[in-house]
Amino acid sequence: WQTVQNEKEEGTRITRINSSGSHFDFEFMLEHCKDHILLIQEHWKLKDEIKSWESLAFRKGWQGIWEPAKQTEKNQDGVTGRSGGVAVLTWNGRLMMKNKFESDYRALGVTIGWGRSKTLHIFSIYGYDTGQKDAQGQNYYERGNRTIRDRLGSYITQLGRVPWIIGGDWNMKPGVCTIESMNNAAAYLDPIDSTCHTGNTIDWFMVSG
């Protein structure tokens, strides 16, 4: 009840984390995050491995919807490679369901109960980095990220005038990212400090106007 009351008084707070597959970092966030919604990128868990992280989250008071990581080629030591993996978590007992957005290991859409009669559409995004290659060995940074943005734009346009938030590790600056065909006005929310070792801000939110 106290969590619900705080949200009514202070507003909904959202945190995002790029966990890079770290169980320690994941458990730390579950125990110490005081916000209402948690967006996760790069959890690196394959389909048959997610259950243990779901169980841990539930014991810590969280429920979630997950998209597994993509399995990639084994490295020279024979270890299976993993790419991406995204999730959206909120506290146990809250209405939460996967929406009809075309989700995959880099983009996930869910719908969360927001007050007595409203729902909030949340999207967790992990964009392609500049070194990403396609099956033919060509750079996939621009094309890959455009496919994510096009899917977001198409789905959000169908939603009409409803509240939505997109957050995550976009692997690009907010000023160079646009989502075409959106009827809704949108605003960028980004931190003052850089979010990457390169000094760039590539982790940020886009919200409906």
DOFI-638086 format. One line per field, with one value per residue: x, y, z of N, C-alpha, C in turn; residue in one letter. Coordinates in Angstrom, 1 decimal. Layout:
N
npx = [X, ...]
npy = [Y, ...]
npz = [Z, ...]
capx = [X, ...]
capy = [Y, ...]
capz = [Z, ...]
cpx = [X, ...]
cpy = [Y, ...]
cpz = [Z, ...]
vomi = [A, ...]
END
This chain:
209
npx = [0.8, 2.0, 3.8, 2.1, 0.8, 2.9, 3.6, 1.3, 1.5, 4.1, 4.5, 5.1, 8.1, 10.9, 13.5, 16.4, 18.6, 21.6, 22.6, 24.5, 24.5, 25.1, 24.6, 25.0, 24.7, 22.1, 20.7, 21.4, 20.1, 17.4, 17.1, 17.7, 16.6, 14.2, 12.3, 9.4, 9.2, 11.3, 13.6, 15.3, 18.2, 20.3, 20.4, 21.3, 20.3, 19.3, 16.3, 15.8, 17.0, 15.9, 14.0, 15.2, 16.0, 13.6, 12.4, 14.0, 13.6, 10.9, 10.9, 12.1, 10.2, 9.3, 7.8, 7.9, 8.2, 9.8, 12.1, 14.1, 17.7, 19.6, 21.0, 24.4, 27.3, 29.7, 32.5, 36.2, 36.8, 34.7, 32.4, 29.0, 27.8, 26.0, 23.5, 22.0, 18.7, 16.0, 13.9, 11.0, 10.2, 8.0, 6.5, 5.3, 1.9, 0.8, -1.1, 0.0, 1.0, 2.1, 2.2, 0.9, 3.0, 5.7, 7.8, 11.3, 14.7, 15.8, 14.0, 11.1, 7.7, 5.3, 2.2, 1.1, -0.8, -2.1, -3.0, -6.5, -8.0, -6.5, -3.9, -0.4, 1.9, 4.9, 8.2, 11.1, 14.4, 17.2, 19.6, 21.3, 24.9, 27.7, 29.5, 28.1, 27.4, 25.8, 24.5, 25.9, 28.2, 28.1, 27.9, 25.5, 24.4, 23.0, 20.8, 19.7, 19.0, 17.1, 15.1, 14.1, 13.1, 11.2, 9.3, 8.5, 7.3, 5.2, 3.6, 3.0, 1.7, -0.7, -1.8, -2.9, -3.9, -2.5, -0.8, 2.7, 6.0, 9.3, 12.3, 15.9, 19.0, 20.0, 22.1, 22.7, 22.7, 20.1, 19.4, 19.8, 18.0, 15.0, 11.6, 9.6, 6.3, 4.8, 1.9, 1.6, 2.9, 6.2, 8.8, 12.2, 14.0, 16.9, 19.9, 22.1, 24.8, 27.3, 26.6, 28.1, 31.4, 32.7, 32.0, 29.6, 26.0, 23.9, 21.9, 18.6, 15.3, 12.2, 9.2, 5.6, 3.8]
npy = [-1.2, 1.2, 1.7, 2.2, 4.5, 6.3, 6.5, 7.7, 10.2, 11.2, 10.5, 8.3, 6.5, 5.5, 3.3, 2.3, -0.4, -1.6, -4.7, -6.5, -9.2, -9.7, -11.4, -10.5, -7.6, -7.5, -8.6, -6.8, -4.5, -5.3, -5.4, -2.8, -0.8, 1.7, 2.6, 2.5, 1.0, -1.1, -1.2, -3.4, -4.1, -6.1, -8.6, -11.1, -13.7, -16.9, -18.5, -20.8, -20.2, -18.0, -18.4, -18.8, -16.2, -14.8, -16.1, -15.2, -12.5, -12.4, -13.3, -11.1, -9.2, -8.4, -8.6, -9.6, -9.2, -10.9, -10.9, -13.3, -13.5, -13.5, -16.3, -16.6, -17.3, -19.7, -18.9, -18.9, -20.5, -22.2, -21.4, -20.5, -17.7, -14.7, -12.3, -9.2, -9.3, -8.4, -6.8, -5.9, -4.9, -4.7, -4.0, -6.7, -7.9, -5.8, -4.9, -6.3, -6.9, -8.4, -6.4, -5.9, -5.2, -5.9, -7.7, -8.6, -9.8, -7.3, -5.4, -4.7, -4.6, -3.7, -3.5, -1.7, -1.4, 1.7, 3.7, 3.9, 3.5, 3.8, 2.8, 2.2, 2.3, 0.7, 0.5, -1.4, -0.9, -2.0, -0.9, -1.4, -1.5, 0.4, -1.4, -3.5, -6.3, -7.6, -10.7, -10.9, -9.6, -6.9, -3.5, -3.0, -1.1, 1.4, 0.4, -1.6, -0.2, 1.5, -0.3, -1.0, 1.5, 2.0, -0.1, 0.7, 3.2, 2.5, 0.9, 2.6, 4.6, 3.3, 3.1, 5.5, 8.4, 7.8, 7.3, 6.7, 5.3, 5.1, 3.5, 3.0, 1.5, 3.0, 3.2, 5.4, 9.0, 11.1, 13.3, 12.6, 10.7, 9.8, 9.0, 8.0, 8.6, 9.0, 10.1, 11.2, 13.8, 14.0, 13.8, 14.1, 12.7, 12.9, 12.1, 14.5, 14.0, 12.0, 8.6, 6.6, 5.1, 6.4, 9.0, 9.8, 10.3, 7.8, 6.4, 6.8, 8.3, 8.4, 10.1, 10.2, 13.1]
npz = [0.0, 0.8, -1.3, -3.4, -2.5, -2.4, -5.1, -6.1, -4.9, -5.7, -8.3, -11.1, -11.2, -13.1, -13.7, -15.5, -16.5, -17.8, -17.7, -18.5, -18.2, -15.6, -12.6, -10.0, -10.2, -11.1, -8.9, -6.9, -7.9, -7.7, -4.9, -4.1, -5.7, -5.6, -7.3, -9.4, -11.8, -13.7, -16.2, -18.2, -20.0, -22.1, -20.6, -21.2, -21.0, -22.1, -23.4, -21.8, -19.5, -18.2, -16.2, -13.6, -13.0, -13.1, -10.9, -8.8, -8.9, -8.2, -5.6, -4.4, -4.6, -7.2, -10.4, -13.9, -17.5, -20.1, -22.8, -24.3, -24.7, -27.8, -29.2, -30.2, -32.2, -30.9, -28.9, -29.0, -26.9, -26.8, -25.6, -25.6, -27.4, -26.6, -27.2, -26.4, -25.1, -23.3, -20.8, -18.7, -15.6, -12.7, -9.5, -7.6, -7.9, -9.4, -12.3, -15.3, -18.6, -21.7, -24.6, -28.0, -29.5, -31.8, -30.5, -29.7, -29.1, -28.7, -28.3, -26.4, -25.6, -23.2, -21.3, -18.5, -15.6, -14.6, -12.3, -11.5, -13.9, -16.2, -18.5, -19.0, -21.6, -22.0, -23.2, -23.6, -24.7, -26.6, -28.5, -31.7, -31.8, -33.0, -34.1, -35.0, -37.2, -40.1, -41.5, -43.8, -43.3, -43.4, -42.1, -39.6, -38.1, -38.7, -40.3, -38.6, -36.2, -37.3, -38.1, -35.6, -34.7, -36.7, -36.2, -33.6, -34.2, -35.9, -34.3, -32.1, -33.3, -34.0, -31.5, -30.8, -28.8, -26.2, -23.0, -23.2, -22.8, -23.8, -23.2, -22.6, -23.6, -26.2, -27.9, -29.4, -29.8, -28.4, -29.9, -32.6, -33.2, -34.5, -34.7, -37.1, -38.5, -36.3, -34.6, -32.2, -30.1, -28.9, -26.3, -25.3, -22.7, -21.1, -19.2, -17.5, -17.4, -19.2, -20.4, -21.2, -21.7, -23.7, -23.5, -24.5, -24.5, -24.5, -23.4, -22.6, -22.4, -24.2, -24.3, -24.4, -25.5]
capx = [0.0, 2.8, 4.4, 1.1, 0.6, 4.1, 3.5, 0.2, 2.0, 5.3, 4.6, 5.7, 9.5, 11.4, 15.0, 16.9, 20.0, 22.3, 23.2, 25.6, 24.5, 25.6, 23.7, 25.2, 24.1, 20.6, 20.2, 21.6, 19.0, 16.2, 17.1, 17.9, 15.8, 13.0, 11.4, 8.2, 9.3, 12.7, 13.8, 16.6, 18.8, 21.5, 20.5, 22.1, 19.8, 18.5, 15.0, 15.7, 17.7, 15.2, 13.2, 15.9, 16.0, 12.2, 12.1, 14.8, 12.9, 9.6, 11.2, 12.5, 9.0, 9.2, 7.3, 8.4, 8.0, 11.1, 12.4, 15.4, 18.8, 19.8, 22.2, 25.3, 28.4, 30.6, 33.8, 37.3, 36.8, 33.5, 31.3, 27.9, 27.7, 24.7, 23.3, 20.8, 17.9, 15.4, 12.8, 10.4, 9.8, 7.3, 6.3, 4.3, 0.5, 0.4, -1.5, 1.1, 0.9, 2.8, 1.2, 1.0, 4.2, 6.5, 9.0, 12.4, 15.7, 16.3, 12.9, 10.0, 6.6, 4.3, 1.2, 1.0, -1.9, -1.6, -4.1, -7.7, -8.6, -5.6, -2.8, 0.8, 2.7, 6.3, 9.1, 12.6, 15.1, 18.6, 19.9, 22.5, 26.0, 28.4, 30.3, 27.2, 27.4, 24.7, 25.0, 26.8, 29.4, 28.0, 27.5, 24.1, 24.1, 21.9, 19.6, 19.2, 18.3, 15.9, 14.0, 13.5, 12.3, 10.0, 8.4, 7.9, 6.5, 4.0, 2.8, 2.6, 0.7, -2.0, -2.4, -3.6, -3.4, -2.4, 0.6, 3.7, 7.4, 10.4, 13.6, 16.9, 20.3, 19.7, 23.4, 22.8, 22.3, 18.7, 19.2, 19.9, 17.1, 13.6, 10.6, 8.7, 4.9, 4.1, 1.0, 1.8, 4.1, 7.1, 9.8, 13.3, 14.5, 18.2, 20.7, 23.0, 26.1, 27.4, 26.2, 29.0, 32.8, 33.1, 31.6, 28.3, 24.8, 23.2, 20.9, 17.7, 13.9, 11.3, 7.9, 4.5, 3.6]
capy = [0.0, 2.4, 2.0, 2.8, 5.8, 7.1, 6.7, 8.7, 11.5, 11.6, 10.2, 7.0, 6.6, 4.4, 3.1, 1.4, -0.9, -2.6, -5.6, -7.3, -10.6, -9.8, -11.8, -9.6, -6.3, -7.7, -8.8, -5.5, -3.6, -5.8, -5.1, -1.4, 0.1, 2.2, 3.1, 1.6, 0.2, -1.3, -1.6, -4.1, -4.4, -7.1, -9.6, -12.2, -15.0, -17.6, -18.9, -21.8, -19.7, -16.9, -18.8, -18.5, -14.7, -14.5, -16.5, -14.3, -11.2, -12.5, -13.3, -9.7, -8.3, -7.9, -9.4, -9.1, -9.8, -11.0, -11.5, -13.9, -13.1, -14.2, -17.1, -16.4, -18.3, -20.0, -18.3, -19.9, -21.4, -23.1, -20.8, -19.9, -16.3, -14.2, -10.9, -8.6, -9.8, -7.2, -7.1, -4.8, -5.3, -3.8, -4.7, -7.8, -7.5, -4.8, -5.4, -6.2, -7.9, -8.1, -5.9, -6.6, -4.8, -7.0, -7.8, -9.5, -9.7, -6.0, -4.4, -5.3, -3.7, -4.2, -2.6, -1.7, -0.7, 3.1, 4.3, 3.1, 3.2, 4.0, 1.9, 2.9, 1.4, 0.8, -0.2, -1.5, -0.9, -2.1, -0.6, -1.9, -0.6, 0.8, -2.5, -4.7, -6.7, -8.5, -12.1, -10.7, -8.9, -5.5, -2.8, -3.1, -0.1, 2.3, -0.3, -2.3, 0.7, 2.0, -1.3, -0.9, 2.7, 1.8, -0.9, 1.5, 4.2, 1.9, 0.4, 3.7, 5.3, 2.6, 3.2, 6.7, 9.3, 7.1, 7.5, 5.7, 5.6, 4.2, 3.8, 2.0, 1.7, 3.2, 3.2, 6.6, 10.2, 11.4, 14.4, 12.1, 9.6, 10.2, 7.9, 8.5, 8.3, 9.1, 11.2, 11.8, 14.6, 13.3, 14.5, 13.3, 12.8, 12.3, 12.6, 15.6, 13.4, 10.9, 7.3, 5.7, 5.4, 7.3, 10.4, 10.1, 10.0, 6.9, 5.8, 7.9, 8.0, 9.2, 10.0, 10.8, 14.5]
capz = [0.0, 0.9, -2.6, -4.2, -2.0, -2.8, -6.5, -6.3, -4.5, -6.3, -9.7, -11.4, -11.4, -13.9, -13.8, -16.5, -16.3, -18.7, -16.7, -19.1, -17.8, -14.2, -11.6, -8.9, -10.5, -11.1, -7.5, -6.3, -8.3, -7.1, -3.5, -3.7, -6.5, -5.0, -8.3, -9.6, -13.0, -14.0, -17.6, -18.3, -21.3, -22.1, -19.5, -21.8, -20.6, -23.1, -23.0, -20.7, -18.3, -17.6, -15.1, -12.4, -12.8, -12.8, -9.5, -7.9, -8.9, -7.5, -4.1, -4.0, -4.7, -8.5, -11.5, -15.1, -18.8, -20.6, -24.1, -24.2, -25.6, -29.0, -29.2, -31.3, -32.4, -29.8, -29.0, -29.2, -25.7, -26.9, -24.8, -26.4, -27.3, -26.3, -27.6, -26.0, -24.0, -22.6, -19.8, -18.0, -14.3, -11.8, -8.3, -7.6, -7.7, -10.3, -13.6, -16.3, -19.7, -22.9, -25.6, -29.3, -30.2, -32.3, -29.6, -29.9, -28.1, -28.6, -28.1, -25.8, -25.2, -22.2, -20.8, -17.1, -14.9, -14.2, -11.7, -11.5, -15.2, -17.3, -18.7, -19.5, -22.5, -21.7, -24.1, -23.2, -26.0, -26.7, -29.9, -32.3, -31.6, -34.3, -34.7, -35.3, -38.6, -40.5, -41.9, -44.9, -42.8, -43.6, -40.9, -39.4, -37.1, -39.1, -40.7, -37.5, -35.4, -38.1, -38.0, -34.2, -34.7, -37.5, -35.5, -32.6, -34.8, -36.5, -33.2, -31.3, -34.1, -33.9, -30.1, -30.6, -27.8, -24.9, -22.5, -23.4, -22.5, -24.4, -22.5, -22.7, -24.2, -27.7, -28.7, -30.2, -29.0, -28.6, -30.9, -33.9, -33.2, -34.8, -35.0, -38.2, -38.6, -35.0, -34.5, -30.8, -29.8, -28.0, -25.7, -24.9, -21.3, -21.0, -18.1, -17.8, -17.6, -20.2, -19.9, -21.9, -21.5, -24.8, -23.2, -25.2, -23.9, -25.4, -22.6, -22.4, -22.5, -25.0, -23.6, -25.1, -25.1]
cpx = [0.9, 3.4, 3.4, 0.8, 1.7, 4.0, 2.4, 0.7, 3.2, 5.4, 5.3, 7.2, 10.0, 12.9, 15.3, 18.3, 20.4, 23.1, 24.3, 25.7, 24.9, 24.5, 23.8, 24.6, 22.6, 20.1, 20.3, 20.4, 17.7, 16.0, 17.1, 17.1, 14.5, 12.0, 10.3, 8.3, 10.8, 12.8, 15.2, 17.0, 20.0, 21.5, 21.2, 21.5, 19.0, 17.2, 14.9, 16.5, 17.0, 14.5, 13.9, 15.9, 14.6, 11.9, 12.8, 14.0, 11.6, 9.9, 11.6, 11.3, 8.7, 8.6, 7.8, 8.0, 9.3, 11.1, 13.9, 16.4, 18.8, 21.1, 23.1, 26.4, 29.2, 31.9, 34.9, 37.4, 35.5, 32.3, 30.3, 27.8, 26.2, 24.6, 22.0, 20.1, 17.3, 14.3, 12.3, 9.9, 9.0, 7.0, 5.2, 2.9, 0.0, 0.0, -0.4, 0.9, 1.7, 1.8, 1.5, 2.1, 5.1, 7.8, 10.0, 13.5, 16.3, 15.2, 11.7, 9.0, 5.7, 3.3, 1.1, -0.1, -1.3, -2.8, -5.3, -8.2, -7.7, -4.5, -1.6, 1.6, 4.1, 7.1, 10.5, 13.4, 16.6, 19.0, 21.2, 23.7, 26.7, 29.1, 29.4, 27.2, 26.2, 25.3, 26.0, 28.1, 29.3, 27.5, 26.0, 23.6, 22.9, 20.7, 18.9, 18.4, 17.0, 14.8, 13.3, 12.6, 11.1, 8.9, 7.7, 6.9, 5.2, 3.1, 2.2, 1.5, -0.7, -2.6, -3.2, -3.1, -3.5, -1.0, 1.5, 5.1, 8.3, 11.7, 14.6, 18.2, 20.1, 20.9, 23.4, 22.3, 20.8, 18.5, 19.2, 18.9, 15.7, 12.8, 9.6, 7.3, 4.2, 3.2, 1.2, 3.0, 4.9, 8.2, 11.0, 13.7, 15.8, 19.0, 21.7, 24.4, 26.1, 27.0, 27.1, 30.5, 33.4, 32.8, 30.3, 27.2, 24.0, 22.1, 19.9, 16.3, 13.2, 9.9, 6.8, 4.2, 2.2]
cpy = [1.2, 2.8, 2.6, 4.2, 6.8, 7.4, 7.8, 10.1, 12.1, 11.3, 8.9, 7.2, 5.3, 4.4, 2.1, 0.9, -1.8, -3.5, -6.4, -8.7, -10.8, -10.2, -10.9, -8.3, -6.4, -7.8, -7.5, -4.5, -4.0, -5.4, -3.6, -0.4, 0.4, 2.7, 2.1, 0.6, 0.1, -1.9, -2.2, -4.3, -5.3, -7.9, -10.9, -13.6, -15.6, -18.1, -19.8, -21.4, -18.5, -17.2, -18.5, -17.0, -14.3, -14.9, -15.6, -13.0, -11.3, -12.6, -12.0, -8.7, -7.8, -9.0, -8.8, -9.8, -9.7, -11.4, -12.0, -13.3, -14.0, -15.0, -16.9, -17.5, -18.5, -19.3, -19.3, -20.9, -22.3, -22.6, -20.1, -18.4, -15.9, -12.7, -10.4, -9.3, -8.6, -7.6, -5.8, -5.5, -4.3, -4.6, -5.7, -7.3, -6.5, -5.4, -5.2, -7.3, -7.4, -7.5, -6.5, -6.0, -6.0, -7.0, -8.8, -9.3, -8.3, -4.9, -5.2, -4.3, -4.4, -3.1, -2.8, -0.9, 0.6, 3.8, 3.4, 2.6, 3.3, 2.9, 2.7, 1.9, 1.7, -0.1, -0.2, -1.7, -1.1, -2.0, -1.3, -1.0, -0.5, -0.4, -3.7, -5.0, -7.6, -9.8, -12.0, -9.9, -7.4, -4.8, -2.7, -2.0, 0.8, 1.5, -1.0, -1.4, 1.3, 1.0, -1.2, 0.4, 2.6, 1.0, -0.1, 2.5, 3.6, 1.5, 1.6, 4.5, 4.7, 2.8, 4.5, 7.6, 8.6, 7.4, 6.4, 6.2, 4.6, 4.5, 2.7, 2.4, 1.8, 3.1, 4.3, 7.8, 10.5, 12.4, 13.8, 11.0, 10.2, 9.0, 8.5, 8.0, 8.3, 10.3, 11.9, 12.7, 13.8, 14.2, 13.6, 13.7, 12.1, 12.9, 13.7, 15.0, 12.3, 9.6, 6.2, 6.1, 6.3, 8.8, 10.8, 9.7, 9.1, 6.1, 6.9, 7.4, 8.9, 9.0, 10.7, 12.2, 14.7]
cpz = [0.0, -0.5, -3.5, -3.8, -2.5, -4.3, -6.8, -6.0, -5.2, -7.8, -9.9, -11.8, -12.1, -13.9, -14.9, -16.1, -17.4, -17.9, -17.2, -18.5, -16.3, -13.2, -10.4, -9.0, -10.5, -9.7, -6.7, -6.6, -7.7, -5.6, -3.2, -4.6, -5.8, -6.0, -8.6, -10.8, -13.3, -15.4, -17.6, -19.7, -21.1, -20.8, -19.9, -21.4, -21.8, -22.5, -21.8, -19.5, -17.6, -16.3, -13.8, -12.0, -12.4, -11.3, -8.5, -7.8, -8.1, -6.0, -3.6, -4.2, -6.1, -9.4, -12.8, -16.3, -19.5, -22.0, -24.0, -25.1, -26.8, -28.9, -30.4, -31.3, -31.1, -30.0, -29.0, -28.0, -25.7, -26.1, -25.8, -26.3, -27.1, -26.7, -27.1, -24.9, -23.2, -21.7, -19.2, -16.7, -13.5, -10.5, -8.4, -7.3, -8.6, -11.7, -14.6, -17.3, -20.9, -23.9, -26.9, -30.1, -30.6, -31.5, -30.0, -28.9, -27.9, -28.3, -27.5, -25.4, -24.3, -21.9, -19.3, -16.6, -14.4, -13.6, -11.8, -12.9, -16.4, -17.3, -19.3, -20.4, -22.3, -22.7, -23.6, -24.5, -25.8, -28.1, -30.4, -32.1, -33.0, -34.9, -35.1, -36.8, -38.9, -41.0, -43.0, -44.5, -43.0, -42.3, -40.8, -38.5, -37.5, -39.5, -39.5, -36.6, -36.0, -38.0, -36.6, -34.2, -35.5, -36.9, -34.3, -33.1, -35.3, -35.3, -32.4, -32.0, -34.0, -32.5, -30.0, -29.4, -26.4, -24.3, -22.8, -23.1, -23.1, -23.7, -22.7, -23.2, -25.7, -28.5, -29.7, -29.4, -29.3, -29.7, -32.4, -34.2, -33.5, -35.1, -35.9, -37.9, -37.2, -35.0, -33.2, -30.8, -28.8, -27.4, -25.3, -23.4, -21.2, -19.8, -18.5, -18.2, -18.7, -19.6, -20.5, -21.7, -22.6, -24.6, -23.8, -24.3, -24.8, -24.7, -22.1, -22.6, -23.5, -24.5, -24.5, -24.6, -24.5]
vomi = [W, Q, T, V, Q, N, E, K, E, E, G, T, R, I, T, R, I, N, S, S, G, S, H, F, D, F, E, F, M, L, E, H, C, K, D, H, I, L, L, I, Q, E, H, W, K, L, K, D, E, I, K, S, W, E, S, L, A, F, R, K, G, W, Q, G, I, W, E, P, A, K, Q, T, E, K, N, Q, D, G, V, T, G, R, S, G, G, V, A, V, L, T, W, N, G, R, L, M, M, K, N, K, F, E, S, D, Y, R, A, L, G, V, T, I, G, W, G, R, S, K, T, L, H, I, F, S, I, Y, G, Y, D, T, G, Q, K, D, A, Q, G, Q, N, Y, Y, E, R, G, N, R, T, I, R, D, R, L, G, S, Y, I, T, Q, L, G, R, V, P, W, I, I, G, G, D, W, N, M, K, P, G, V, C, T, I, E, S, M, N, N, A, A, A, Y, L, D, P, I, D, S, T, C, H, T, G, N, T, I, D, W, F, M, V, S, G]
END
